[in-house]
């Protein structure tokens, strides 16, 4: 009788341990699900903010601020630029150097259905004369070149050195962006950046500011600098202007 009771007691204790372990495992699983759900909710909101800001499809930029991750932000003067800041846009593009100024990124733009459309891009990072904090980034669609671009995008942002040793824009610190029509990009290729454009963009970017670790991303309207394109006007030489029109 005593031996049977002892065995029953051991079985009861063993079953209790298994039940306790099962309950603990269930609690851990529930906690993991809650944590994972919170992470997914946070990531979804962050991704929506990213798309809205980088797209340049609204007058207000972000609907709500988003915390910036740490980045190894560098002064512009520390980047080994292959082309001087004063060179024309075309020289910067043709003189792109892998790991320094060549950029394969992308941007979002407003779609016709009131949604967002992502454009894979290729571009160039340019230093700015007299500016050691911000750089200028110009992108066009991935399979296009500036001389035949259908559209483009400009960013004013900081630059960092990533883990691979490449110099890249800090996409989470875009201070200002501007959408470009294809004709404007082609104008930049043929005649360089319009006078006063970069100075104006830098001034507006600094006015936006970076804020306390907040990515603000503001949209700039730059059509005033491309009025000669909008009006259909084309530059001509003095000799061409002096030639009489054919009857």
N, CA and C of each residue as an Amber inpcrd file, in Angstrom:
protein
   741
   0.8310000  -1.2090000   0.0000000   0.0000000   0.0000000   0.0000000
   0.8660000   1.2590000   0.0000000   1.9130000   1.2480000   0.8550000
   2.7750000   2.4270000   0.9240000   3.4920000   2.6950000  -0.3800000
   3.9510000   1.5980000  -1.0300000   4.6640000   1.7630000  -2.3030000
   3.7440000   2.3480000  -3.3650000   2.4940000   1.9060000  -3.3860000
   1.5460000   2.4320000  -4.3750000   1.2590000   3.9040000  -4.1560000
   1.1440000   4.2930000  -2.9080000   0.9090000   5.7120000  -2.6230000
   2.1080000   6.5610000  -3.0270000   3.3020000   5.9980000  -2.8140000
   4.5020000   6.7640000  -3.1860000   4.5740000   6.9950000  -4.6930000
   4.2380000   5.9270000  -5.4280000   4.2780000   6.0420000  -6.8890000
   3.2200000   7.0330000  -7.3810000   2.0260000   6.9590000  -6.7840000
   0.9710000   7.9000000  -7.1640000   1.3830000   9.3440000  -6.8610000
   2.0380000   9.5230000  -5.7320000   2.4970000  10.8650000  -5.3710000
   3.5170000  11.4130000  -6.3760000   4.4470000  10.5370000  -6.7950000
   5.4360000  10.9560000  -7.7780000   4.7870000  11.3220000  -9.1080000
   3.7980000  10.5130000  -9.4870000   3.0990000  10.7950000 -10.7400000
   2.3490000  12.1140000 -10.6520000   1.7450000  12.3540000  -9.4820000
   0.9940000  13.6100000  -9.3160000   1.9300000  14.8260000  -9.3900000
   3.0740000  14.7020000  -8.7010000   4.0340000  15.8210000  -8.7260000
   4.5800000  16.0380000 -10.1360000   4.8510000  14.9310000 -10.8450000
   5.3730000  15.0360000 -12.2150000   4.3650000  15.7190000 -13.1360000
   3.0810000  15.3480000 -12.9800000   2.0430000  15.9700000 -13.7940000
   1.9160000  17.4530000 -13.4660000   2.0390000  17.7860000 -12.1840000
   1.9520000  19.1960000 -11.7840000   3.0610000  20.0300000 -12.3850000
   4.2820000  19.4590000 -12.3900000   5.4260000  20.1740000 -12.9900000
   5.1880000  20.4150000 -14.4720000   4.6560000  19.3640000 -15.1510000
   4.4010000  19.5250000 -16.5920000   3.3410000  20.5840000 -16.8510000
   2.3010000  20.5900000 -16.0220000   1.2590000  21.6090000 -16.1970000
   1.8160000  23.0150000 -15.9390000   2.6280000  23.1360000 -14.9000000
   3.2240000  24.4520000 -14.5990000   4.1120000  24.9240000 -15.7480000
   4.9010000  23.9870000 -16.3040000   5.7770000  24.3400000 -17.4290000
   4.9520000  24.7570000 -18.6390000   3.8330000  24.0510000 -18.8720000
   2.9730000  24.3890000 -20.0140000   2.3630000  25.7750000 -19.8380000
   1.9540000  26.1000000 -18.6120000   1.3670000  27.4220000 -18.3480000
   2.3930000  28.5290000 -18.5540000   3.6210000  28.2990000 -18.0570000
   4.6920000  29.2910000 -18.2390000   4.9990000  29.4910000 -19.7200000
   5.0660000  28.3760000 -20.4650000   5.3410000  28.4770000 -21.9060000
   4.2420000  29.2490000 -22.6220000   2.9750000  28.9990000 -22.1920000
   1.8520000  29.7170000 -22.8070000   1.9300000  31.2060000 -22.5340000
   2.3080000  31.5700000 -21.2990000   2.4400000  32.9910000 -20.9490000
   3.5480000  33.6490000 -21.7560000   4.6660000  32.9450000 -21.9240000
   5.7790000  33.4950000 -22.7140000   5.3520000  33.6940000 -24.1660000
   4.6070000  32.7120000 -24.7210000   4.1510000  32.8220000 -26.1130000
   3.2070000  34.0030000 -26.2800000   2.2950000  34.1800000 -25.3260000
   1.3500000  35.3160000 -25.4020000   2.0990000  36.6430000 -25.3450000
   3.0910000  36.6940000 -24.4480000   3.8800000  37.9230000 -24.3560000
   4.6310000  38.2270000 -25.6480000   5.1890000  37.1750000 -26.2560000
   5.9130000  37.3500000 -27.5180000   4.9820000  37.8530000 -28.6140000
   3.7660000  37.3160000 -28.6540000   2.7930000  37.7520000 -29.6650000
   2.4480000  39.2270000 -29.4760000   2.2670000  39.6340000 -28.2160000
   1.9420000  41.0370000 -27.9490000   3.0870000  41.9550000 -28.3620000
   4.3180000  41.5490000 -28.0140000   5.4840000  42.3710000 -28.3840000
   5.6280000  42.4430000 -29.9000000   5.4670000  41.2830000 -30.5720000
   5.5900000  41.2640000 -32.0340000   4.5080000  42.1200000 -32.6790000
   3.2910000  42.0500000 -32.1470000   2.2020000  42.8700000 -32.6860000
   2.4720000  44.3490000 -32.5330000   3.0270000  44.7270000 -31.3750000
   3.3610000  46.1410000 -31.1660000   4.4190000  46.5930000 -32.1500000
   5.4380000  45.7070000 -32.3900000   6.4980000  46.0560000 -33.3390000
   5.9370000  46.2380000 -34.7460000   5.0450000  45.3400000 -35.1690000
   4.4500000  45.4480000 -36.5010000   3.6520000  46.7380000 -36.6270000
   2.9110000  47.0830000 -35.5830000   2.1320000  48.3230000 -35.6080000
   3.0400000  49.5320000 -35.7210000   4.1480000  49.5140000 -34.9410000
   5.0950000  50.6340000 -35.0150000   5.7390000  50.7160000 -36.3870000
   6.1540000  49.5710000 -36.9320000   6.8290000  49.5590000 -38.2310000
   5.8960000  50.0230000 -39.3380000   4.6350000  49.6310000 -39.2730000
   3.6640000  50.0500000 -40.2790000   3.5090000  51.5580000 -40.2910000
   3.4150000  52.1480000 -39.1080000   3.2970000  53.6070000 -39.0380000
   4.5430000  54.3000000 -39.5290000   5.7080000  53.7430000 -39.1740000
   6.9700000  54.3380000 -39.6190000   7.1060000  54.2650000 -41.1320000
   6.7120000  53.1220000 -41.7170000   6.8080000  52.9680000 -43.1730000
   5.8820000  53.9450000 -43.8940000   4.6900000  54.1610000 -43.3510000
   3.7660000  55.1140000 -43.9670000   4.3310000  56.5170000 -43.9050000
   4.9480000  56.8710000 -42.7890000   5.5670000  58.1920000 -42.6740000
   6.7080000  58.3410000 -43.6720000   7.4980000  57.2900000 -43.8200000
   8.6110000  57.3070000 -44.7830000   8.1000000  57.5680000 -46.1920000
   7.0700000  56.8300000 -46.5960000   6.5310000  56.9840000 -47.9400000
   5.9640000  58.3780000 -48.1440000   5.2450000  58.9000000 -47.1640000
   4.6220000  60.2100000 -47.3160000   5.6490000  61.3140000 -47.4150000
   6.7160000  61.2200000 -46.6370000   7.6970000  62.2950000 -46.6230000
   8.6020000  62.2770000 -47.8300000   9.1210000  61.0910000 -48.1610000
  10.0740000  61.0090000 -49.2660000   9.4020000  61.2300000 -50.6140000
   8.0780000  61.0780000 -50.6590000   7.3950000  61.1930000 -51.9400000
   7.2680000  62.5980000 -52.4690000   7.2250000  63.5730000 -51.6100000
   7.0540000  64.9400000 -52.0900000   5.6880000  65.1720000 -52.6700000
   4.6690000  64.5090000 -52.1670000   3.3500000  64.6330000 -52.7520000
   2.3940000  65.4770000 -51.9550000   2.8750000  66.2320000 -51.0090000
   1.9710000  67.0680000 -50.2350000   2.6700000  68.3170000 -49.7820000
   1.9070000  69.3450000 -49.4850000   2.5010000  70.6240000 -49.1160000
   3.0700000  70.6040000 -47.7220000   2.6520000  69.6580000 -46.8840000
   3.0570000  69.7030000 -45.4980000   4.1080000  68.6950000 -45.1020000
   4.5700000  67.8120000 -45.9990000   5.5500000  66.8100000 -45.6280000
   4.9230000  65.7970000 -44.6910000   5.5880000  65.4950000 -43.6010000
   5.0950000  64.4960000 -42.6630000   3.8450000  64.9600000 -41.9380000
   2.9170000  64.0410000 -41.7520000   1.7610000  64.3330000 -40.9320000
   2.1520000  64.3200000 -39.4640000   3.1760000  63.5350000 -39.1040000
   3.6770000  63.5090000 -37.7470000   5.1680000  63.2410000 -37.7940000
   5.9360000  63.7490000 -36.8230000   7.3890000  63.5760000 -36.8460000
   7.7850000  62.1490000 -36.5620000   8.9940000  61.8130000 -36.9690000
   9.5080000  60.4610000 -36.7810000  10.9240000  60.5500000 -36.2410000
  11.2440000  59.7910000 -35.2070000  12.5440000  59.8550000 -34.5690000
  13.6350000  59.3990000 -35.5300000  14.7670000  60.0800000 -35.4880000
  15.8890000  59.7470000 -36.3510000  16.7950000  58.7130000 -35.6930000
  17.2630000  57.7350000 -36.4650000  18.2520000  56.8100000 -35.9240000
  19.6200000  57.4840000 -35.9060000  20.5230000  56.9330000 -35.1440000
  21.8690000  57.4870000 -35.1040000  22.5450000  57.2820000 -36.4480000
  23.3200000  58.2460000 -36.8920000  24.0250000  58.1440000 -38.1670000
  25.3970000  58.7850000 -38.0240000  26.3530000  58.2570000 -38.7780000
  27.7030000  58.8000000 -38.7560000  27.7770000  59.9700000 -39.7320000
  27.0980000  61.0640000 -39.3700000  27.0080000  62.2260000 -40.2480000
  28.3700000  62.9040000 -40.3420000  28.7320000  63.2660000 -41.5690000
  30.0370000  63.8690000 -41.8210000  29.8800000  65.2730000 -42.3760000
  30.8580000  66.1440000 -42.1260000  30.8650000  67.4280000 -42.8270000
  31.1640000  67.2010000 -44.2990000  30.5880000  67.9980000 -45.1500000
  30.7660000  67.8180000 -46.5900000  32.2310000  67.8630000 -46.9970000
  33.0150000  68.6750000 -46.3020000  34.4250000  68.8440000 -46.6650000
  35.2540000  67.5860000 -46.4400000  34.7360000  66.6130000 -45.6780000
  35.4950000  65.3930000 -45.4150000  35.2870000  64.3280000 -46.4910000
  34.3850000  64.5810000 -47.4370000  34.1160000  63.6270000 -48.5130000
  35.0850000  63.8870000 -49.6680000  35.7310000  62.8610000 -50.2050000
  36.6790000  63.0540000 -51.3190000  35.9490000  63.2470000 -52.6550000
  35.3570000  64.3950000 -52.8410000  34.5730000  64.6640000 -54.0520000
  35.4400000  64.5700000 -55.3040000  35.0000000  63.8550000 -56.3290000
  35.7890000  63.7410000 -57.5620000  35.6860000  64.9750000 -58.4570000
  34.6400000  65.7930000 -58.2400000  34.4330000  66.9990000 -59.0430000
  34.1820000  68.1580000 -58.0870000  34.7270000  69.3250000 -58.3990000
  34.5800000  70.4810000 -57.5090000  33.1410000  70.9640000 -57.4870000
  32.7690000  71.6150000 -56.3890000  31.4000000  72.0840000 -56.2160000
  30.9810000  73.0710000 -57.2980000  31.9340000  73.8340000 -57.8220000
  31.6140000  74.8720000 -58.7970000  31.3690000  74.3290000 -60.2030000
  31.6470000  73.0500000 -60.4320000  31.4990000  72.4770000 -61.7730000
  30.0290000  72.3730000 -62.1650000  29.7250000  72.4030000 -63.4650000
  28.3370000  72.2600000 -63.9300000  27.7660000  70.8950000 -63.5630000
  26.4580000  70.8220000 -63.5260000  25.7660000  69.5810000 -63.1740000
  26.2110000  68.4250000 -64.0640000  26.3690000  68.6750000 -65.3380000
  26.7450000  67.6060000 -66.2700000  28.0950000  66.9950000 -65.8970000
  29.0600000  67.8350000 -65.4810000  30.3720000  67.3240000 -65.0820000
  30.2680000  66.4580000 -63.8270000  29.3960000  66.8480000 -62.9180000
  29.2030000  66.0490000 -61.7080000  28.6380000  64.6770000 -62.0800000
  27.6720000  64.6720000 -62.9830000  27.0510000  63.3960000 -63.3590000
  28.0520000  62.5060000 -64.0950000  28.7500000  63.0590000 -65.0570000
  29.6960000  62.2630000 -65.8490000  30.9190000  61.8530000 -65.0270000
  31.2180000  62.6040000 -63.9620000  32.3780000  62.2970000 -63.1340000
  32.0390000  61.5120000 -61.8780000  30.8670000  60.8920000 -61.8550000
  30.4620000  60.1270000 -60.6710000  31.4840000  59.0380000 -60.3400000
  31.6950000  58.8530000 -59.0540000  32.6630000  57.8740000 -58.5820000
  31.9550000  56.8880000 -57.6610000  32.0620000  55.6100000 -57.9770000
  31.3930000  54.5820000 -57.1740000  31.8190000  54.6810000 -55.7120000
  30.8460000  54.6500000 -54.8280000  31.1140000  54.7110000 -53.4010000
  31.2530000  56.1070000 -52.8520000  31.2590000  57.1020000 -53.7370000
  31.4030000  58.4870000 -53.2880000  30.2120000  59.3260000 -53.7370000
  29.9730000  59.3500000 -55.0390000  28.8880000  60.2080000 -55.5260000
  27.8240000  59.4610000 -56.3130000  28.1030000  58.2330000 -56.7500000
  27.0880000  57.4750000 -57.4770000  26.0140000  57.0150000 -56.5040000
  24.7690000  57.2370000 -56.8560000  23.6670000  56.9160000 -55.9590000
  22.6430000  56.0380000 -56.6590000  22.2990000  54.9210000 -56.0470000
  21.1900000  54.0980000 -56.5070000  20.1950000  54.0430000 -55.3490000
  19.1610000  54.7910000 -55.4570000  18.1850000  54.8800000 -54.3800000
  16.7870000  54.8490000 -54.9610000  15.9850000  55.8100000 -54.6410000
  14.6220000  55.8650000 -55.1290000  13.8380000  56.8970000 -54.3590000
  12.6550000  57.1990000 -54.8290000  11.8130000  58.1930000 -54.1590000
  10.3560000  57.8510000 -54.4140000   9.4950000  58.4520000 -53.6160000
   8.0550000  58.2690000 -53.7600000   7.4470000  59.5190000 -54.3660000
   6.4230000  59.3340000 -55.1670000   5.7180000  60.4680000 -55.7340000
   4.2150000  60.1910000 -55.6880000   3.4350000  61.2660000 -55.7340000
   1.9840000  61.1170000 -55.7090000   1.5150000  60.4520000 -56.9880000
   0.6510000  59.4610000 -56.8600000   0.1120000  58.7500000 -58.0120000
  -1.2280000  59.3540000 -58.4120000  -1.6780000  59.0300000 -59.6190000
  -2.9180000  59.5970000 -60.1500000  -4.1390000  59.1460000 -59.3650000
  -4.0350000  58.0140000 -58.6820000  -5.1750000  57.4970000 -57.9230000
  -5.1570000  57.9630000 -56.4730000  -4.4570000  59.0570000 -56.2190000
  -4.3530000  59.6600000 -54.8850000  -3.5480000  58.7960000 -53.9230000
  -2.8380000  57.8000000 -54.4530000  -1.9700000  56.9790000 -53.6280000
  -0.5150000  57.3860000 -53.8280000   0.3810000  56.4380000 -53.6010000
   1.8050000  56.7130000 -53.7400000   2.4390000  55.7190000 -54.7080000
   3.3900000  56.2060000 -55.4530000   4.1140000  55.3750000 -56.4170000
   5.6040000  55.4990000 -56.1560000   6.2640000  54.3600000 -56.0190000
   7.7060000  54.3820000 -55.7810000   8.4550000  54.3370000 -57.1010000
   9.4890000  55.1470000 -57.2070000  10.3220000  55.2050000 -58.4130000
  11.7470000  54.8180000 -58.0220000  12.2400000  53.7190000 -58.5780000
  13.6490000  53.3910000 -58.3680000  14.4860000  54.4010000 -59.1320000
  15.4920000  54.9460000 -58.4840000  16.2420000  56.0160000 -59.1210000
  17.7300000  55.7540000 -59.2060000  18.3750000  56.5500000 -60.0130000
  19.8230000  56.6250000 -60.0700000  20.1610000  58.1050000 -60.0000000
  21.2570000  58.4280000 -59.3660000  21.5300000  59.8500000 -59.1940000
  22.9640000  60.1540000 -58.8530000  23.1590000  61.3710000 -58.3790000
  24.4890000  61.8570000 -58.0490000  24.3890000  62.7400000 -56.8080000
  25.4350000  62.6860000 -55.9880000  25.5330000  63.5360000 -54.8100000
  26.5130000  64.6550000 -55.1310000  26.1000000  65.8960000 -54.8980000
  26.9370000  67.0490000 -55.2240000  27.2570000  67.8480000 -53.9660000
  28.5120000  68.2880000 -53.8330000  28.8240000  69.2280000 -52.7560000
  28.2630000  70.6050000 -53.1210000  28.1060000  71.4570000 -52.1330000
  27.5510000  72.7890000 -52.3470000  28.5930000  73.8140000 -51.9060000
  28.8940000  74.7680000 -52.7570000  29.8740000  75.7930000 -52.4340000
  29.4720000  76.5470000 -51.1710000  30.4170000  76.6670000 -50.2370000
  30.1690000  77.4110000 -49.0120000  29.2860000  76.7100000 -48.0060000
  28.9720000  75.4430000 -48.2240000  28.0740000  74.6980000 -47.3430000
  28.7580000  73.4060000 -46.8980000  28.9360000  73.2390000 -45.5790000
  29.6610000  72.0820000 -45.0810000  28.7530000  71.0990000 -44.3490000
  27.4590000  71.3910000 -44.2750000  26.5370000  70.4910000 -43.5850000
  25.6770000  69.7020000 -44.5560000  25.1190000  70.3890000 -45.5370000
  24.1810000  69.7570000 -46.4550000  24.8170000  69.4710000 -47.8090000
  24.2900000  68.4750000 -48.4940000  24.6870000  68.1610000 -49.8650000
  23.4400000  68.1700000 -50.7370000  23.6590000  68.2400000 -52.0310000
  22.5680000  68.2290000 -53.0030000  22.5300000  66.8560000 -53.6720000
  21.3630000  66.2590000 -53.7140000  21.1860000  64.9560000 -54.3630000
  20.1780000  65.1200000 -55.4940000  20.5490000  64.6900000 -56.6910000
  19.6540000  64.7520000 -57.8470000  19.4370000  63.3330000 -58.3530000
  18.1740000  62.9290000 -58.4750000  17.8380000  61.5980000 -58.9540000
  16.9260000  61.6680000 -60.1710000  17.0510000  60.6710000 -61.0260000
  16.1240000  60.4580000 -62.1390000  15.7380000  58.9810000 -62.0910000
  14.6940000  58.5640000 -62.7940000  14.3190000  57.1410000 -62.8070000
  15.4840000  56.2480000 -63.2200000  15.5540000  55.0560000 -62.6470000
  16.7030000  54.1690000 -62.7470000  17.1980000  53.9380000 -64.1740000
  16.3170000  53.7590000 -65.1340000  16.7440000  53.4280000 -66.4980000
  16.8780000  54.6560000 -67.3920000  16.9160000  55.8310000 -66.8050000
  17.0070000  57.0630000 -67.5940000  18.2910000  57.8190000 -67.2780000
  18.6010000  58.7760000 -68.1400000  19.7300000  59.6700000 -67.9280000
  19.2110000  61.0980000 -67.9680000  19.9380000  62.0500000 -67.3710000
  19.4250000  63.4160000 -67.3030000  19.1220000  64.0540000 -68.6550000
  19.8420000  63.6690000 -69.6930000  19.6250000  64.2880000 -70.9980000
  18.3260000  63.8380000 -71.6480000  17.6860000  62.7900000 -71.0860000
  16.4160000  62.3160000 -71.6380000  15.4510000  61.9440000 -70.5080000
  15.5880000  62.6110000 -69.3770000  14.8030000  62.2510000 -68.1980000
  13.3370000  62.6480000 -68.3540000  12.4590000  61.8110000 -67.8170000
  11.0260000  62.1100000 -67.8220000  10.6200000  62.8820000 -66.5760000
  11.4590000  62.8260000 -65.5210000  11.2000000  63.5210000 -64.2700000
  12.4480000  63.4320000 -63.4200000  12.3860000  64.0100000 -62.2260000
  13.5230000  63.9400000 -61.3220000  13.1240000  64.3570000 -59.9180000
  14.0650000  64.2180000 -59.0070000  13.8430000  64.5940000 -57.6180000
  15.1300000  65.1720000 -57.0520000  15.0040000  66.2330000 -56.2590000
  16.1460000  66.8700000 -55.6020000  15.9740000  66.7420000 -54.0960000
  17.0660000  66.3920000 -53.4100000  17.0770000  66.3730000 -51.9410000
  18.1470000  67.3200000 -51.4310000  17.8960000  67.9340000 -50.3060000
  18.9110000  68.6220000 -49.5100000  19.0030000  67.8270000 -48.2150000
  20.1600000  67.2090000 -47.9520000  20.2880000  66.3650000 -46.7650000
  21.7410000  66.3150000 -46.3300000  21.9860000  65.6170000 -45.2380000
  23.3480000  65.4080000 -44.7740000  23.9030000  64.1430000 -45.4240000
  25.1960000  63.9090000 -45.2170000  25.8540000  62.7460000 -45.8120000
  26.5530000  61.9660000 -44.7060000  26.6230000  60.6400000 -44.8670000
  27.2680000  59.7900000 -43.8740000  28.1420000  58.7580000 -44.5710000
  28.9970000  58.1170000 -43.7920000  29.8020000  57.0020000 -44.2860000
  29.2090000  55.7290000 -43.6930000  28.7680000  54.8120000 -44.5630000
  28.1130000  53.6100000 -44.0570000  29.1410000  52.5430000 -43.6880000
  28.6390000  51.3870000 -43.2670000  29.5230000  50.3160000 -42.8010000
  30.4530000  49.8040000 -43.8960000  30.0480000  49.9500000 -45.1580000
  30.8810000  49.4840000 -46.2710000  31.9240000  50.5160000 -46.6750000
  31.9000000  51.6850000 -46.0250000  32.8520000  52.7320000 -46.3680000
  32.3940000  53.6340000 -47.4950000  31.1290000  53.4900000 -47.9100000
  30.5860000  54.3430000 -48.9690000  30.0020000  55.6140000 -48.3640000
  30.0770000  56.6990000 -49.1130000  29.4780000  57.9540000 -48.6920000
  28.0690000  58.0250000 -49.2940000  27.0810000  58.1260000 -48.4410000
  25.6920000  58.0670000 -48.8850000  24.8750000  59.1590000 -48.2050000
  23.7540000  59.5730000 -48.8250000  22.8840000  60.5560000 -48.1720000
  22.2200000  59.9430000 -46.9440000  21.9910000  60.7730000 -45.9410000
  21.2330000  60.3240000 -44.7770000  19.7610000  60.5060000 -45.1330000
  19.1530000  59.4360000 -45.6380000  17.7800000  59.5250000 -46.1320000
  16.7900000  59.8880000 -45.0320000  17.1390000  59.6090000 -43.7750000
  16.2600000  59.9590000 -42.6770000  16.4930000  61.3860000 -42.1880000
  17.3460000  62.1120000 -42.8870000  17.5930000  63.5060000 -42.5290000
  17.4640000  64.3920000 -43.7680000  16.4470000  64.1320000 -44.5630000
  16.1810000  64.9720000 -45.7270000  15.5140000  66.2500000 -45.2310000
  16.1860000  67.3800000 -45.3800000  15.6350000  68.6420000 -44.8890000
  14.6400000  69.2410000 -45.8760000  14.9310000  69.0440000 -47.1520000
  14.1260000  69.6800000 -48.1900000  14.1650000  68.8020000 -49.4270000
  13.0700000  68.7900000 -50.1780000  13.0370000  68.0430000 -51.4300000
  12.2160000  68.8220000 -52.4470000  12.4890000  68.5790000 -53.6970000
  11.7610000  69.2550000 -54.7660000  11.6180000  68.3150000 -55.9470000
  10.4160000  68.2200000 -56.4670000  10.1810000  67.4120000 -57.6550000
  10.5420000  68.2150000 -58.8970000  11.1150000  67.5280000 -59.8760000
  11.5380000  68.1710000 -61.1150000  10.7920000  67.5780000 -62.2940000
  10.3490000  68.4290000 -63.1790000   9.7860000  67.9420000 -64.4350000
  10.9290000  67.5000000 -65.3460000  10.6120000  66.6330000 -66.3010000
  11.6450000  66.1310000 -67.1890000  12.3620000  67.2320000 -67.9470000
  11.6120000  68.2420000 -68.3960000  12.2220000  69.3470000 -69.1380000
  13.1980000  70.1320000 -68.2650000  12.9130000  70.1960000 -66.9650000
  13.8080000  70.9130000 -66.0650000  15.1240000  70.1550000 -65.8960000
  15.0400000  68.8380000 -65.7970000  16.2560000  68.0320000 -65.6680000
  17.0970000  68.1610000 -66.9320000  16.4470000  68.1220000 -68.0750000
  17.1840000  68.2410000 -69.3380000  17.8150000  69.6240000 -69.4570000
  17.1620000  70.6280000 -68.9320000  17.7120000  71.9860000 -68.9300000
  18.9710000  72.0320000 -68.0600000  18.9420000  71.3710000 -66.9050000
  20.1010000  71.3110000 -66.0180000  21.2680000  70.6080000 -66.7000000
  20.9650000  69.5930000 -67.4840000  22.0100000  68.8550000 -68.1990000
  22.6640000  69.7270000 -69.2690000  21.8500000  70.4810000 -69.9660000
  22.3500000  71.2780000 -71.0850000  23.0040000  72.5820000 -70.6320000
  22.4310000  73.2290000 -69.6140000  22.9020000  74.5690000 -69.2490000
  23.2790000  74.7230000 -67.7850000  23.2690000  73.6450000 -67.0480000
  23.6400000  73.7170000 -65.6460000  22.4630000  74.0940000 -64.7540000
  22.7110000  74.0900000 -63.4690000  21.6670000  74.4510000 -62.5110000
  21.3050000  75.9210000 -62.6660000  20.0330000  76.2590000 -62.6420000
  19.6250000  77.6680000 -62.7740000  20.2740000  78.5300000 -61.6950000
  20.6300000  79.7370000 -62.0540000  21.2620000  80.6580000 -61.1090000
  20.3350000  80.9110000 -59.9180000  20.8910000  80.7880000 -58.7490000
  20.1280000  81.0700000 -57.5360000  19.3630000  79.8910000 -56.9770000
  19.2510000  78.7950000 -57.7290000  18.4530000  77.6560000 -57.2730000
  19.0360000  77.0270000 -56.0150000  20.3160000  76.6890000 -56.0470000
  20.9250000  76.0090000 -54.9080000  20.9620000  76.9160000 -53.6820000
  21.2900000  78.1840000 -53.8830000  21.3190000  79.1340000 -52.7610000
  19.9480000  79.2070000 -52.0960000  18.9090000  79.2490000 -52.9110000
  17.5500000  79.3120000 -52.3780000  17.1930000  78.0360000 -51.6290000
  17.5530000  76.8840000 -52.1850000  17.2450000  75.6110000 -51.5390000
  17.9610000  75.4780000 -50.1960000  19.2270000  75.8810000 -50.1510000
  19.9880000  75.7980000 -48.9050000  19.3740000  76.7050000 -47.8430000
  19.0010000  77.9040000 -48.2470000  18.3880000  78.8480000 -47.3100000
  17.0930000  78.2760000 -46.7370000  16.2820000  77.7070000 -47.5950000
  15.0110000  77.1390000 -47.1470000  15.2280000  75.8880000 -46.2950000
  16.2530000  75.1040000 -46.6290000  16.5360000  73.8980000 -45.8510000
  16.9640000  74.2480000 -44.4320000  17.7990000  75.2730000 -44.3010000
  18.2340000  75.6920000 -42.9700000  17.0790000  76.3170000 -42.1830000
  16.1470000  76.9350000 -42.8900000  14.9780000  77.5040000 -42.2200000
  14.0940000  76.3950000 -41.6550000  14.0190000  75.2700000 -42.3730000
  13.2540000  74.1230000 -41.8830000  13.9240000  73.5590000 -40.6400000
  15.2510000  73.4570000 -40.6950000  15.9910000  72.9520000 -39.5510000
  15.8400000  71.4590000 -39.3700000  16.6290000  70.9340000 -38.4770000
  16.6090000  69.4940000 -38.2110000  15.7390000  69.1490000 -37.0220000
  15.6670000  70.0180000 -36.0550000  14.8320000  69.7530000 -34.8900000
  15.4800000  68.7540000 -33.9480000  14.8540000  68.4900000 -32.8180000
  15.3970000  67.5560000 -31.8220000  15.2340000  66.1040000 -32.2480000
  16.1640000  65.6460000 -33.0890000  16.1410000  64.2720000 -33.5900000
  14.8530000  63.9510000 -34.3300000  14.3550000  64.9120000 -35.0680000
  13.0930000  64.7090000 -35.7870000  13.3210000  64.9260000 -37.2750000
  12.8280000  64.0020000 -38.0640000  12.9140000  64.0890000 -39.5190000
  11.7250000  64.9000000 -40.0040000  11.9770000  66.0660000 -40.6180000
  10.8870000  66.9640000 -40.9310000  10.5220000  66.9910000 -42.4140000
  11.4820000  66.8220000 -43.2840000  11.2060000  66.7550000 -44.7150000
  10.1890000  67.7390000 -45.2550000  10.6070000  68.8000000 -45.9070000
   9.7010000  69.8110000 -46.4160000   9.7400000  69.8250000 -47.9420000
   8.6360000  70.2100000 -48.5420000   8.5260000  70.2350000 -50.0030000
   8.8090000  71.6380000 -50.5270000   9.6510000  71.7390000 -51.5400000
   9.9960000  73.0340000 -52.1210000   9.4130000  73.1430000 -53.5240000
   8.8700000  74.2840000 -53.8380000   8.3860000  74.5880000 -55.1840000
   9.4930000  75.3500000 -55.9060000   9.9610000  74.8440000 -57.0370000
  11.1090000  75.4450000 -57.7230000  10.8020000  75.8580000 -59.1530000
   9.5330000  75.8910000 -59.5350000   9.1730000  76.1960000 -60.9210000
   9.6480000  77.5800000 -61.3470000   9.7710000  78.5110000 -60.3890000
  10.1890000  79.8770000 -60.7380000  11.5860000  79.9090000 -61.3420000
  12.4100000  78.9100000 -61.0370000  13.7680000  78.8800000 -61.5620000
  13.8360000  78.2450000 -62.9560000  12.7140000  77.7600000 -63.4370000
  12.6850000  77.1160000 -64.7460000  11.6530000  77.7920000 -65.6520000
  11.4620000  79.0820000 -65.4740000  10.4750000  79.8030000 -66.2770000
  10.8420000  79.8040000 -67.7550000  12.1480000  79.8130000 -68.0410000
  12.5610000  79.8070000 -69.4410000  12.1460000  78.5090000 -70.1280000
  12.0930000  77.4200000 -69.3540000  11.6470000  76.1450000 -69.9010000
  10.1380000  76.1320000 -70.0340000   9.4510000  76.5990000 -68.9900000
   7.9880000  76.6140000 -69.0020000   7.4380000  77.4910000 -70.1190000
   8.1290000  78.6050000 -70.3730000   7.6620000  79.5310000 -71.4020000
   8.0540000  79.0940000 -72.8020000   8.8290000  78.0180000 -72.8850000
   9.2460000  77.5330000 -74.1920000  10.3950000  78.3250000 -74.7680000
  11.0050000  79.1700000 -73.9480000  12.1130000  79.9840000 -74.4370000
  13.3810000  79.1530000 -74.4910000  14.2190000  79.3990000 -75.4670000
  15.4790000  78.7030000 -75.6130000  16.5830000  79.7220000 -75.7930000
  17.7380000  79.4280000 -75.1950000  18.8730000  80.3200000 -75.3550000
  19.4270000  80.2080000 -76.7770000  19.9250000  81.3030000 -77.2850000
  20.5400000  81.2810000 -78.6150000  21.7370000  82.2010000 -78.6020000
  22.6280000  82.0090000 -79.5430000  23.8200000  82.8190000 -79.6270000
  23.4910000  84.1730000 -80.2410000  24.4300000  85.1390000 -80.0960000
  24.2160000  86.4720000 -80.6670000  24.0910000  86.3850000 -82.1890000
  24.8690000  85.4610000 -82.8030000  24.8190000  85.3390000 -84.2510000
  23.4350000  84.8450000 -84.6930000  22.8740000  83.8700000 -83.9470000
  21.5640000  83.3580000 -84.2910000  20.4960000  84.4090000 -84.1110000
  20.6550000  85.2480000 -83.0780000  19.6550000  86.2990000 -82.8350000
  19.7070000  87.3530000 -83.9190000  20.8940000  87.5670000 -84.5220000
  21.0370000  88.6050000 -85.5380000  20.5950000  88.1490000 -86.9200000
  20.4660000  86.8330000 -87.1050000  20.0790000  86.3210000 -88.4140000
  18.6220000  86.6650000 -88.7280000  18.3200000  87.1610000 -89.9140000
  16.9390000  87.4800000 -90.2710000  16.1260000  86.2000000 -90.4520000
  14.8570000  86.3040000 -90.1300000  13.9950000  85.1410000 -90.3060000
  13.7600000  84.8530000 -91.7750000  13.6500000  83.5770000 -92.0940000
  13.3910000  83.1890000 -93.4810000  11.9790000  83.5870000 -93.8740000
  11.7900000  84.0860000 -95.0780000  10.4510000  84.4920000 -95.5190000
   9.5550000  83.2710000 -95.6640000
